[in-house]
Amino acid sequence: MAYGAHHSPTPPPHPDLGLARDCEHCLGWGTVITRDGVHELCDTCQSTTDGDEFLPPSPPYRRSSG
């Protein structure tokens, strides 16, 4: 019987795919997987500039049907 992957206690990071498009390190994904199996933002293409903190995009809001 096959089992699915265990749920992560933290959500995966949300990379800027526009920055990741031509990155050879992460192959355009914007994230890399560490030796511990943790997803992290690619240091090559997702690094911040001007000391700004990287903020992932907010999730889309769902409209109620009422």
C-alpha positions as CSV (number, residue, x, y, z in Angstrom):
1,M,0.0,0.0,0.0
2,A,1.3,3.4,-0.9
3,Y,1.4,6.2,1.6
4,G,1.4,10.0,0.9
5,A,4.0,12.4,2.1
6,H,3.8,13.7,5.6
7,H,2.4,17.1,6.1
8,S,4.9,19.8,6.8
9,P,4.4,21.9,10.0
10,T,5.3,25.0,7.9
11,P,4.0,26.0,4.5
12,P,6.6,26.0,1.7
13,P,8.0,29.4,0.7
14,H,6.4,31.4,-2.1
15,P,9.1,32.4,-4.6
16,D,8.9,35.2,-7.2
17,L,8.8,33.1,-10.4
18,G,9.7,36.1,-12.5
19,L,13.1,36.3,-10.7
20,A,13.5,32.5,-10.9
21,R,12.7,32.2,-14.6
22,D,16.3,31.9,-15.9
23,C,18.0,30.7,-12.7
24,E,20.3,27.7,-13.3
25,H,20.7,27.0,-9.6
26,C,17.0,26.2,-8.9
27,L,16.1,25.5,-12.5
28,G,13.4,28.2,-12.5
29,W,11.5,26.9,-9.4
30,G,12.6,29.6,-7.1
31,T,13.2,27.1,-4.2
32,V,15.7,24.5,-3.4
33,I,15.6,21.5,-1.1
34,T,18.1,21.3,1.7
35,R,19.9,18.1,2.8
36,D,17.3,18.0,5.6
37,G,14.5,17.9,3.1
38,V,13.3,21.4,3.8
39,H,12.2,23.8,1.0
40,E,14.0,27.1,1.1
41,L,14.1,30.1,-1.3
42,C,16.9,30.0,-3.8
43,D,19.8,32.1,-2.6
44,T,20.8,32.8,-6.1
45,C,17.7,34.3,-7.6
46,Q,15.5,35.1,-4.6
47,S,17.9,37.2,-2.6
48,T,16.6,40.5,-1.5
49,T,18.2,43.8,-2.4
50,D,18.5,47.2,-0.6
51,G,18.0,45.4,2.7
52,D,14.3,44.9,2.1
53,E,12.7,41.8,3.6
54,F,11.2,39.4,1.2
55,L,7.5,39.1,1.7
56,P,5.6,36.3,-0.1
57,P,2.5,37.2,-2.0
58,S,-0.7,37.0,0.0
59,P,-3.1,34.1,-0.8
60,P,-6.1,34.9,-3.0
61,Y,-9.2,35.7,-1.0
62,R,-12.3,33.7,-1.5
63,R,-15.6,35.4,-1.9
64,S,-18.6,34.2,0.1
65,S,-21.6,33.1,-1.9
66,G,-24.0,35.1,0.3
